[in-house]
Amino acid sequence: MTHPTAVREAARVIAIEAARAYVANIRPIDLTNPGVLVGHLMAAETLLMDIVTAHAEPTEEAAA
């Protein structure tokens, strides 16, 4: 499914800004706590998948 270019660009910006906000709010991480480390890795992976998805979906211009 194609989306209008403005909608796709907005989704891309939102995905990138969500990742930036997450990184900006990370406090010092207890590297001896595997649960905390896994949680941060899972959150980062989810944010990166959102960025990839936002950039992989076609826009109206690309479909034409």
PyMOL commands that set and color helices and strands:
alter all, ss='L'
color gray80, all
select helices_A, chain A and resi 5-24+34-56+60-63
alter helices_A, ss='H'
color red, helices_A
deselect
rebuild
show_as cartoon
